[in-house]
Amino acid sequence: MQARATTEMARGTLAAQRFLVEKLSQGERVGQYQVERELGAMRTGVVYQVEHLVLPRRAVLKVVHARAPQAHGVQLLREACILEALKHPGVPAVFESGVLEDRRAWFTVERVEGSTVAEVLAGGPMGAEEIAALVRDVAEILTTAHRRGIFHCGLRPDRITLTPSRRFPICITDWSDARTHDARSAHLPLAGTSHYAAPELARGEAVDDRADVYALGVIAYMALTGGRPFSSSNGIYVPMLERCPGAPRELALLIDQMLADNRFDRPTAAAIHADLVELVVDVVDVVELPAVAEPIRIRKPRWTPAITFKAMNVVEDDDGMPIEVVDGCTD
């Protein structure tokens, strides 16, 4: 029994050492930033919270794992390039990128404050209007990405943050699995490892924008019903109105379309956004203005000459055409 436990521990140690992680120490400098603490690890690298050496700014630093395959470093820098190319308020801004002395790629990105959709759903399903607004806003970000030939390929609730203090109400914070339409990795080997992965990924087919639509559909379904779209007994899709009869019909039918098995039966992100712009009723805080607004007082610059205006005298010819204009300004 003890020998078996020792063997299992040894196997776990070997698995953990598959990518030897040489972690950065607190206070260590990377570019113009200083490491404060480790935030966690991802498939391609380690994530840290860092502070700028001069500016009053905290950011997120992503560093590729030590001795990881070259493809991981390429993917990490691809994420930085994708974020820089998108330039959308619902996507974090990239600040700096480079390579460490040991040739590990890294980049710093905006630190986004807020609760993730995963954290919100941990407290129970969301309201229909909240979900419609969420899907609308995510679809807007995806539309921007898809028009640039970029596919997220890893949309999940923990990668969507609600950001009421930013210019845009949500932010898709993690694009580490993103691909471009012309990338050699358009066929993803990690398909089928997530409940949010589209069926074509499990079948090893090429990736396109509708894989993101499917993932967003799963998120919307789970947010509205609190359960997964497929029956646990036979794996068959359960239509939205069967699972949640009280859901708004238009929203339920749209989610059903987003979860179509055939990707060509799914709507585009642009179509989803257009539909939900008309469907969602935003609640806007009305700021009460004073009953009587005071007149705007503009102080005249000291160098402004004293000028009065009077009507101009226009002299016309026989055909009614002006031939002389008398100056209407007098000192």
C-alpha positions as CSV (number, residue, x, y, z in Angstrom):
1,M,0.0,0.0,0.0
2,Q,2.8,2.4,1.0
3,A,4.8,1.4,-2.1
4,R,1.8,2.2,-4.3
5,A,1.4,5.6,-2.7
6,T,5.1,6.3,-3.2
7,T,4.8,5.4,-6.8
8,E,1.8,7.6,-7.4
9,M,3.6,10.5,-5.7
10,A,6.6,10.0,-8.0
11,R,4.4,9.9,-11.0
12,G,2.8,13.2,-9.9
13,T,6.2,14.8,-9.4
14,L,7.3,13.7,-12.9
15,A,4.1,15.1,-14.4
16,A,4.7,18.4,-12.6
17,Q,8.2,18.6,-13.9
18,R,7.1,18.1,-17.5
19,F,7.6,21.9,-17.8
20,L,10.1,23.0,-15.3
21,V,8.7,26.2,-13.9
22,E,11.4,28.7,-12.9
23,K,9.2,31.1,-11.0
24,L,10.1,34.8,-10.7
25,S,10.8,36.1,-7.2
26,Q,9.0,39.0,-5.5
27,G,10.8,42.2,-6.4
28,E,12.4,40.8,-9.6
29,R,12.4,43.2,-12.5
30,V,10.9,42.4,-15.9
31,G,11.1,45.2,-18.4
32,Q,9.7,48.3,-16.7
33,Y,7.8,46.3,-14.1
34,Q,8.5,44.7,-10.7
35,V,7.0,41.4,-9.6
36,E,4.7,41.6,-6.6
37,R,3.1,38.2,-6.5
38,E,2.2,35.1,-8.4
39,L,-1.5,34.9,-9.6
40,G,-1.5,31.4,-11.0
41,A,-0.5,29.2,-13.9
42,M,-2.0,28.6,-17.4
43,R,-1.3,26.1,-20.1
44,T,1.5,28.2,-21.7
45,G,3.0,30.0,-18.7
46,V,2.8,31.6,-15.3
47,V,0.9,34.7,-14.5
48,Y,2.1,37.4,-12.0
49,Q,0.9,40.7,-10.7
50,V,3.4,43.4,-11.3
51,E,3.8,47.1,-10.7
52,H,5.3,49.7,-13.0
53,L,8.6,51.2,-11.8
54,V,7.6,54.8,-12.5
55,L,3.9,55.0,-13.4
56,P,1.2,54.4,-10.8
57,R,0.0,51.2,-12.6
58,R,-0.4,47.6,-11.7
59,A,-0.5,45.1,-14.5
60,V,-0.6,41.3,-15.3
61,L,2.6,39.7,-16.4
62,K,2.5,36.5,-18.4
63,V,5.8,34.5,-18.8
64,V,6.1,31.2,-20.7
65,H,7.1,28.1,-18.8
66,A,10.8,27.3,-18.6
67,R,11.9,24.6,-21.1
68,A,8.4,24.5,-22.6
69,P,8.0,23.7,-26.3
70,Q,8.8,26.5,-28.6
71,A,5.1,26.5,-29.7
72,H,4.1,27.7,-26.2
73,G,6.3,30.8,-26.5
74,V,4.9,31.4,-30.0
75,Q,1.4,31.1,-28.7
76,L,2.0,33.5,-25.8
77,L,3.4,36.2,-28.1
78,R,0.6,35.5,-30.5
79,E,-1.8,36.3,-27.7
80,A,-0.1,39.6,-27.2
81,C,-0.2,40.5,-30.9
82,I,-3.9,39.6,-31.0
83,L,-4.8,41.8,-28.1
84,E,-2.8,44.6,-29.6
85,A,-4.6,44.2,-33.0
86,L,-8.1,44.1,-31.6
87,K,-8.1,47.5,-29.9
88,H,-11.5,47.0,-28.4
89,P,-12.6,48.4,-25.0
90,G,-13.8,44.9,-24.1
91,V,-10.3,43.5,-24.5
92,P,-7.3,44.3,-22.1
93,A,-4.6,46.6,-23.4
94,V,-1.1,45.3,-23.9
95,F,1.7,47.4,-22.3
96,E,5.0,45.8,-23.0
97,S,6.5,42.5,-24.3
98,G,10.0,40.9,-24.6
99,V,12.2,37.9,-23.9
100,L,14.0,37.1,-20.6
101,E,17.7,36.2,-20.5
102,D,16.8,32.5,-20.6
103,R,14.9,33.2,-23.8
104,R,11.4,32.9,-22.2
105,A,8.8,35.1,-23.9
106,W,6.7,37.5,-21.7
107,F,4.3,40.4,-22.0
108,T,2.4,42.7,-19.6
109,V,-1.3,43.4,-20.0
110,E,-3.9,45.5,-18.3
111,R,-5.1,44.3,-15.0
112,V,-8.9,44.1,-15.2
113,E,-10.9,44.5,-12.0
114,G,-14.3,42.9,-11.6
115,S,-16.2,39.6,-11.0
116,T,-16.0,36.8,-13.6
117,V,-19.1,35.3,-15.0
118,A,-18.0,32.0,-13.3
119,E,-18.0,33.8,-9.9
120,V,-21.5,35.2,-10.6
121,L,-22.9,31.9,-11.7
122,A,-21.6,30.3,-8.5
123,G,-24.3,32.2,-6.7
124,G,-27.0,30.8,-9.0
125,P,-28.5,31.5,-12.5
126,M,-28.7,35.0,-13.9
127,G,-31.8,36.9,-15.0
128,A,-32.9,36.7,-18.6
129,E,-32.2,40.4,-19.2
130,E,-28.8,40.2,-17.7
131,I,-28.0,37.2,-19.9
132,A,-29.3,38.9,-23.0
133,A,-27.1,41.9,-22.3
134,L,-24.1,39.7,-21.5
135,V,-24.5,37.7,-24.8
136,R,-25.0,40.9,-26.7
137,D,-21.7,42.5,-25.3
138,V,-19.7,39.3,-25.8
139,A,-21.0,39.0,-29.3
140,E,-19.8,42.6,-30.0
141,I,-16.3,41.7,-29.0
142,L,-16.3,38.5,-31.0
143,T,-17.6,40.4,-34.0
144,T,-14.6,42.7,-33.9
145,A,-12.3,39.7,-33.6
146,H,-14.0,37.6,-36.3
147,R,-13.8,40.5,-38.8
148,R,-10.1,40.5,-38.3
149,G,-9.8,36.8,-38.8
150,I,-9.3,36.0,-35.1
151,F,-11.0,33.2,-33.3
152,H,-11.0,33.0,-29.5
153,C,-11.2,29.1,-29.3
154,G,-11.4,29.0,-25.5
155,L,-14.4,31.1,-24.4
156,R,-15.4,30.1,-20.8
157,P,-17.2,31.9,-17.9
158,D,-13.9,32.4,-16.0
159,R,-12.5,34.3,-18.9
160,I,-15.3,36.9,-19.0
161,T,-15.2,39.6,-16.4
162,L,-18.0,42.1,-15.6
163,T,-16.4,45.5,-15.5
164,P,-18.9,48.2,-14.4
165,S,-16.0,50.7,-13.9
166,R,-14.6,50.5,-17.4
167,R,-15.8,52.0,-20.7
168,F,-17.3,48.7,-21.8
169,P,-19.4,46.6,-19.3
170,I,-17.5,43.3,-19.9
171,C,-14.0,42.2,-20.7
172,I,-12.7,38.9,-22.3
173,T,-9.5,38.8,-20.3
174,D,-7.8,35.6,-21.5
175,W,-7.0,35.0,-25.2
176,S,-4.3,32.4,-24.7
177,D,-6.0,29.8,-27.0
178,A,-6.8,32.3,-29.8
179,R,-5.9,31.6,-33.4
180,T,-5.9,33.5,-36.6
181,H,-7.7,32.1,-39.7
182,D,-4.5,31.5,-41.5
183,A,-2.5,29.9,-38.7
184,R,-1.1,26.4,-39.1
185,S,-2.8,25.6,-35.8
186,A,-6.3,26.1,-37.2
187,H,-6.9,22.4,-36.4
188,L,-6.7,22.3,-32.6
189,P,-5.4,19.2,-30.9
190,L,-6.9,20.2,-27.6
191,A,-10.4,19.9,-28.9
192,G,-13.1,18.3,-26.8
193,T,-11.4,19.0,-23.5
194,S,-14.0,21.6,-22.4
195,H,-17.8,21.6,-22.0
196,Y,-17.8,24.7,-24.1
197,A,-15.9,23.2,-27.1
198,A,-17.9,23.0,-30.3
199,P,-18.7,19.5,-31.8
200,E,-16.5,20.2,-34.8
201,L,-13.5,20.6,-32.5
202,A,-14.1,17.1,-31.1
203,R,-14.3,15.8,-34.7
204,G,-10.9,17.4,-35.5
205,E,-12.4,19.7,-38.1
206,A,-11.1,23.2,-39.0
207,V,-11.9,26.1,-36.6
208,D,-13.9,29.1,-37.7
209,D,-15.9,31.8,-36.0
210,R,-18.9,29.6,-35.2
211,A,-16.9,27.7,-32.6
212,D,-16.9,30.8,-30.5
213,V,-20.7,31.2,-31.1
214,Y,-21.2,27.7,-29.8
215,A,-19.2,28.4,-26.6
216,L,-21.1,31.6,-26.0
217,G,-24.3,29.6,-26.4
218,V,-23.3,27.1,-23.8
219,I,-22.4,29.9,-21.4
220,A,-25.8,31.5,-22.0
221,Y,-27.7,28.2,-21.6
222,M,-25.9,27.5,-18.3
223,A,-26.4,31.0,-17.0
224,L,-30.1,30.9,-17.7
225,T,-30.9,27.3,-16.5
226,G,-28.1,26.5,-14.1
227,G,-27.4,23.2,-16.0
228,R,-25.6,21.9,-19.1
229,P,-27.3,21.8,-22.5
230,F,-27.1,18.0,-22.8
231,S,-28.9,15.3,-20.9
232,S,-26.7,13.5,-18.5
233,S,-28.4,10.2,-19.3
234,N,-28.2,10.1,-23.1
235,G,-26.2,13.1,-24.1
236,I,-29.1,14.5,-26.3
237,Y,-29.5,18.3,-26.4
238,V,-32.4,19.6,-24.3
239,P,-34.1,22.6,-25.9
240,M,-34.0,25.8,-23.9
241,L,-37.8,26.1,-23.5
242,E,-38.0,22.5,-22.2
243,R,-35.4,23.1,-19.6
244,C,-36.6,26.6,-18.7
245,P,-40.2,27.2,-19.9
246,G,-40.3,30.7,-18.4
247,A,-37.4,32.0,-20.5
248,P,-38.2,34.7,-23.1
249,R,-39.0,32.9,-26.4
250,E,-36.8,35.0,-28.6
251,L,-33.8,34.5,-26.4
252,A,-34.4,30.8,-26.0
253,L,-34.7,30.2,-29.7
254,L,-31.5,32.2,-30.3
255,I,-29.6,30.1,-27.8
256,D,-30.9,27.0,-29.4
257,Q,-29.6,28.2,-32.8
258,M,-26.2,29.0,-31.3
259,L,-25.9,25.4,-30.0
260,A,-26.8,23.8,-33.4
261,D,-24.6,20.7,-34.0
262,N,-24.0,21.8,-37.6
263,R,-21.9,25.0,-37.4
264,F,-23.4,26.3,-40.6
265,D,-26.8,26.4,-38.8
266,R,-25.5,28.8,-36.2
267,P,-25.8,32.5,-36.5
268,T,-22.7,34.7,-36.7
269,A,-21.6,36.8,-33.8
270,A,-22.7,39.9,-35.8
271,A,-26.2,38.6,-36.3
272,I,-26.5,37.7,-32.6
273,H,-25.4,41.2,-31.6
274,A,-27.9,42.8,-34.0
275,D,-30.8,40.6,-32.7
276,L,-30.0,41.3,-29.1
277,V,-29.6,45.1,-29.5
278,E,-33.3,45.2,-30.4
279,L,-34.3,42.6,-27.7
280,V,-32.4,44.0,-24.7
281,V,-33.9,46.9,-22.8
282,D,-31.1,48.6,-21.0
283,V,-31.7,50.1,-17.6
284,V,-30.1,53.5,-17.6
285,D,-29.8,55.6,-14.4
286,V,-31.5,58.9,-15.0
287,V,-29.6,61.9,-13.6
288,E,-32.1,64.6,-12.5
289,L,-31.2,68.1,-13.8
290,P,-32.0,71.2,-11.9
291,A,-35.5,72.5,-12.6
292,V,-34.2,75.9,-13.8
293,A,-30.8,75.8,-15.3
294,E,-28.6,78.9,-14.7
295,P,-27.5,80.8,-17.8
296,I,-24.0,80.0,-19.0
297,R,-21.7,82.9,-18.2
298,I,-18.6,83.2,-20.5
299,R,-16.1,85.8,-19.4
300,K,-14.8,87.9,-22.3
301,P,-11.0,87.8,-22.8
302,R,-9.3,91.0,-21.8
303,W,-7.9,91.5,-25.3
304,T,-11.3,91.4,-27.0
305,P,-12.1,94.9,-28.6
306,A,-15.4,96.5,-27.9
307,I,-17.4,95.7,-31.0
308,T,-21.1,96.2,-31.7
309,F,-23.0,94.7,-34.6
310,K,-25.7,96.1,-36.7
311,A,-27.5,95.0,-39.9
312,M,-25.4,95.1,-43.0
313,N,-26.5,97.4,-45.9
314,V,-26.4,95.6,-49.2
315,V,-26.6,97.6,-52.4
316,E,-28.0,95.6,-55.4
317,D,-28.0,96.2,-59.1
318,D,-31.1,96.1,-61.4
319,D,-31.0,92.3,-61.5
320,G,-31.0,92.0,-57.7
321,M,-27.3,91.0,-57.5
322,P,-25.3,92.5,-54.7
323,I,-22.6,95.0,-55.8
324,E,-21.6,96.6,-52.5
325,V,-21.7,95.6,-48.9
326,V,-21.4,98.3,-46.2
327,D,-19.5,97.1,-43.2
328,G,-21.8,96.2,-40.3
329,C,-19.2,96.6,-37.6
330,T,-18.3,99.9,-35.9
331,D,-15.8,100.8,-33.3
